[in-house]
């Protein structure tokens, strides 16, 4: 009975398997024909009967995929079918094909296809970590997919962490995601939040904790600055020399160093500035030469020292003050006080004492007084001198002296006298051997307008303003042509007539030639003939005329001349002429005294003084004998006439 039952069951199983296989073949045909709906109906029926059959599950998954059903459920069916498939006995792909209708390889490829489709469609761009973890749980991932999912999880979790202000979230990410490339960003975010927290508390402890937790961080310099600022605020709170010195010892290169130095400087200076003694002030400037209050301290020292010595009469103390404190505020007062004391000690009757004052005075308040006193002493020494250099020196050294006008006048008189004496030499009224040479006169007084040279015939030429005066040295030529020998000598420039004077010498005569500044030439005879003669003198002059000048004398700016008639060893007569310095215009002051008509000739004539003229001569008798005589002509101011005093 039992054997029959077993046979029956076996026949039933064979019939069932045959029916399943037939339907699956139909499903496969419908899938090939793309009749997925009909195939789905058959598969649904088979799933109800054979829910664990790997073959049914496989074709059910293929139909579901064709009908775009859930990939997750499809993959779960494949996974379930895969487990059951392991329990089936087969040895190779042929048996697989025979028993299952597909190979193991085809089954595996289809499962991977479903996984890849699910990845691309649902999980590749997943926004949540749960979705990604679900994919990992559902599917067997490839290495590429696993790497992508891990990176994607890092991106999402790091984004959450970076947007969070919860430090625990950041720490969890760092602890749980060591391999994420975003870990550096999260660590930086955690460091920044820790730093912001430390700054928020802004205490020594908060910064120290941060430094301990994050040694050598990018905020190390900021921590130093923050701690420096806390130390500075503490120093300001106590506001004492000790607090600022402690701060500087701790932060020698602080940005607040200069302020701290000034604070210390101020705290040291304040008590000294209000009640400091001279000694305390001096100690301050010695110890703190760079102090901002150094100048104020020095000013206070100067003030105290000046007030101490200002009321004294000790000149050395004042002088020491000036040396010790040059250019101080009290410099002007000290200089004035020094000069007052120096002047007070000066002997105004002593040249040396006055000179010492002028040499040693500072502001020289009494300089003008000293110069005046000195000028008076010097004037007493030179007032009768005849040397113009002494008066030049006096006027140079004492231009503001009360004696300037007198000295200038005296100098002018001496210069005029010198010019007058020079002019007398130029006019030939003094011995020529005591004068400078002709060449010297040309060099000194010619001014480049008077030249002396030799022409091509070796004749000596004197040229004045283009006028040439030639001295002929060709004696044979002179004898052959019977010409008188003529020599020209430049005598110089006469300031009393403002004319250049040339002496013309011939074989039988000599005369003076005058050259004006415009180059015009006039003889002495012509110059004298232009003189102004009063009518009454013309009547008494007879035919006697003035031809030469013999002597001149000067008082102030007035000149008197002796004009003589006829030349040679004796003169026939003379007249007194007058003019002014610098003007070559003569006026006859006396009648022409004619000695010829008395058988007399003059041999000597000269001025005794401005108002007297001495004369001497010879009186000839019929027997050819003679006797000498002399006399004086005197100017009578009352009658305004020249008269003979004795003869």
C-alpha positions, 0 to 999 in steps of 0.5 A, spaced: 500 500 500 505 504 501 509 503 495 502 504 491 502 511 495 509 513 493 508 511 486 502 515 486 505 521 489 511 521 484 506 521 478 503 527 481 509 531 482 511 529 475 505 531 472 505 538 476 512 539 474 510 538 467 505 543 468 509 548 471 514 547 465 509 548 460 506 554 463 513 557 464 515 556 457 509 560 455 511 566 459 518 566 456 514 566 449 510 571 451 516 575 454 519 574 447 513 577 443 513 583 448 506 580 451 508 582 458 500 583 460 499 576 458 505 573 461 504 577 468 497 573 468 500 566 468 506 568 472 501 571 478 498 564 477 504 560 478 507 565 484 500 563 487 502 556 487 509 556 487 511 562 491 518 559 493 520 557 486 527 560 483 524 559 476 517 562 477 521 568 481 526 569 476 520 570 470 516 574 475 522 578 476 523 579 468 515 580 467 515 586 473 521 589 470 518 589 463 512 592 466 516 597 470 514 595 477 518 596 483 525 595 482 526 594 490 521 588 490 524 585 484 531 585 487 528 582 493 524 576 489 531 575 486 534 575 492 529 570 495 530 566 489 537 566 489 537 563 496 532 557 493 536 556 487 542 554 491 538 548 494 537 546 487 542 540 485 545 542 478 552 540 476 553 545 469 549 550 465 546 544 461 543 541 467 541 548 469 538 550 462 534 543 462 531 544 469 530 551 470 530 554 463 535 559 464 543 558 466 546 561 473 550 566 469 543 569 466 540 569 473 546 573 476 547 578 470 539 579 471 540 580 478 546 585 477 542 589 471 536 590 476 541 592 482 544 597 477 537 600 474 535 601 482 542 604 483 541 609 477 534 610 478 533 611 485 539 611 489 545 615 485 542 622 487 539 620 494 538 626 498 538 622 505 543 618 508 537 613 510 536 612 503 543 610 501 543 605 507 537 602 505 540 601 498 546 598 501 542 593 505 538 591 499 543 590 494 550 587 493 554 593 491 559 593 486 566 596 488 565 603 484 557 603 487 560 602 494 565 608 493 560 612 490 555 611 496 560 612 501 562 619 498 555 621 497 554 619 505 560 623 506 557 629 502 551 629 505 553 628 513 559 633 512 554 638 509 549 637 515 555 638 520 558 644 516 551 647 517 550 646 524 553 650 530 552 644 535 559 642 536 557 635 538 555 634 531 562 636 528 565 631 533 561 625 531 562 626 524 570 627 525 570 621 529 565 617 524 568 619 518 575 618 518 576 617 510 572 622 508 575 628 504 571 633 507 574 632 514 579 637 513 573 642 512 569 639 518 575 640 522 576 647 520 569 649 522 569 645 529 576 650 530 572 656 528 566 655 532 571 653 538 575 660 537 568 664 536 566 660 543 573 662 546 572 669 543 565 670 546 567 668 553 574 673 552 577 670 558 584 668 560 581 661 561 577 660 555 583 662 550 588 657 554 583 652 553 582 653 546 590 653 546 590 646 549 585 643 545 588 646 538 595 647 539 599 651 533 592 652 530 591 658 525 589 662 531 595 662 535 597 669 533 590 671 534 590 668 541 597 672 543 593 678 540 587 677 545 591 675 551 595 682 550 589 686 549 586 683 556 593 684 559 593 691 556 586 692 559 588 690 566 594 695 566 589 700 564 585 698 569 590 699 575 593 705 571 600 704 575 607 705 573 608 697 576 602 695 571 605 698 565 612 696 566 609 689 567 605 689 561 611 691 557 616 686 560 610 681 558 609 684 551 616 687 549 613 688 542 606 690 543 602 695 539 601 698 545 608 699 547 608 707 545 602 708 549 605 704 555 611 708 555 607 715 555 603 712 560 609 711 565 612 717 562 606 721 564 605 718 571 612 719 573 612 727 570 605 729 574 608 729 581 614 732 579 611 738 574 606 740 580 611 740 586 618 738 583 624 741 586 630 743 581 634 737 583 628 732 581 627 736 575 634 735 573 634 727 575 628 727 571 631 729 564 637 725 566 633 719 567 628 720 561 632 724 555 626 721 551 620 723 555 615 727 552 615 732 557 623 733 557 622 739 554 617 742 559 622 739 564 628 743 561 623 749 561 622 749 568 629 748 570 631 754 565 626 758 569 628 756 576 635 757 574 634 764 571 629 766 577 635 764 581 640 768 578 636 774 574 636 778 581 644 778 582 649 782 579 654 777 578 656 777 570 659 770 570 653 767 573 649 770 567 654 768 562 654 761 565 646 761 564 647 763 557 652 757 555 648 752 559 642 754 556 643 757 549 636 759 545 632 758 551 626 762 553 629 767 557 635 768 552 633 775 550 633 777 558 639 774 559 643 777 554 640 784 556 642 783 563 649 780 561 650 787 557 647 791 562 652 788 567 658 788 562 656 796 560 656 797 567 663 795 568 666 798 562 670 804 563 668 809 557 674 813 557 678 807 555 679 805 548 681 798 551 675 797 555 670 799 550 673 795 545 673 789 550 665 791 551 664 790 543 668 784 543 665 780 549 657 783 548 652 778 547 646 782 544 650 788 544 644 793 547 649 798 548 653 797 542 652 804 539 653 808 546 660 804 546 662 806 538 660 813 540 664 813 546 670 810 542 669 814 536 670 820 540 676 818 543 679 816 536 677 823 533 681 826 538 687 822 536 686 824 528 682 830 528 689 834 526 692 829 522 694 830 515 693 822 512 686 821 509 687 813 510 686 815 518 679 818 516 677 813 511 678 808 517 675 812 522 669 813 517 669 805 516 669 803 523 664 809 526 659 810 520 654 813 525 659 817 529 657 824 531 663 826 528 662 823 521 660 829 518 666 833 520 671 827 519 668 827 512 669 834 511 676 833 513 677 827 509 674 831 503 679 837 504 685 833 505 683 829 498 682 836 495 688 838 497 692 832 495 688 833 488 690 840 488 697 839 490 697 834 484 694 839 479 700 844 481 705 838 479 701 837 473 701 844 471 708 845 472 708 849 478 712 844 482 719 841 481 717 835 476 722 830 479 718 829 485 712 826 481 710 820 478 713 818 471 709 820 465 708 812 464 705 812 471 700 818 469 698 814 463 696 808 467 693 811 473 689 817 470 688 815 463 683 810 464 684 807 458 683 813 454 690 815 454 695 811 450 703 811 449 706 807 443 711 808 437 708 808 430 711 805 424 717 810 423 719 809 431 716 816 433 713 816 440 705 817 440 701 820 445 694 819 443 688 822 447 681 821 445 683 819 438 688 825 438 695 824 436 701 828 439 707 825 435 714 826 437 719 826 431 725 823 433 728 823 425 733 829 426 736 828 419 729 829 417 728 835 421 734 838 419 733 837 412 726 840 412 728 846 417 722 843 421 722 845 429 723 839 433 717 838 437 716 833 443 710 832 447 710 829 454 703 827 458 703 831 464 697 828 467 690 830 468 688 836 472 682 836 477 682 843 478 680 845 471 678 838 468 683 837 463 688 833 460 695 837 460 700 836 455 707 839 455 709 841 448 717 843 447 720 846 441 727 848 439 725 855 441 719 855 445 715 850 450 707 851 451 702 847 455 696 844 451 689 842 454 685 836 452 678 836 454 674 830 455 670 831 449 677 830 445 677 838 443 684 841 444 686 848 446 692 852 448 694 855 454 694 862 450 687 861 447 684 858 454 687 864 458 684 869 452 677 867 454 678 869 461 673 875 463 676 881 464 672 887 467 672 894 463 676 898 468 682 893 467 682 892 460 683 900 460 689 900 464 692 893 461 695 897 455 697 892 450 700 887 455 696 880 455 697 874 459 700 868 456 702 863 461 699 861 468 705 861 473 702 859 480 695 857 483 692 857 490 686 854 493 681 856 499 675 851 499 672 851 492 675 857 490 682 858 486 686 864 485 692 864 479 698 868 477 697 869 470 704 872 467 705 876 460 711 874 456 715 868 457 722 866 458 727 868 464 723 874 466 716 877 465 713 883 463 707 883 468 702 879 471 695 879 473 691 875 479 685 871 476 680 867 479 676 860 478 672 854 481 675 847 482 673 843 476 671 849 471 676 851 466 673 858 466 677 864 468 675 871 471 681 877 472 680 879 479 686 885 478 689 889 473 694 887 469 700 890 473 705 892 467 712 893 469 715 894 462 713 901 462 717 902 469 723 899 465 722 893 470 722 886 469 719 880 474 724 874 476 720 871 481 712 871 483 708 866 488 702 866 493 704 867 500 697 866 502 690 866 498 690 874 499 697 875 498 702 875 492 710 876 493 714 878 487 721 880 486 725 883 480 730 888 477 730 895 475 734 897 469 737 904 469 740 908 463 747 907 464 745 899 464 746 898 471 740 895 475 738 894 482 733 888 485 726 890 488 721 886 491 714 887 494 707 884 496 700 885 493 695 884 498 687 883 497 683 888 500 676 885 502 673 892 503 675 895 496 675 888 493 681 890 490 689 888 490 693 893 492 701 894 493 703 894 500 710 895 499 715 896 493 
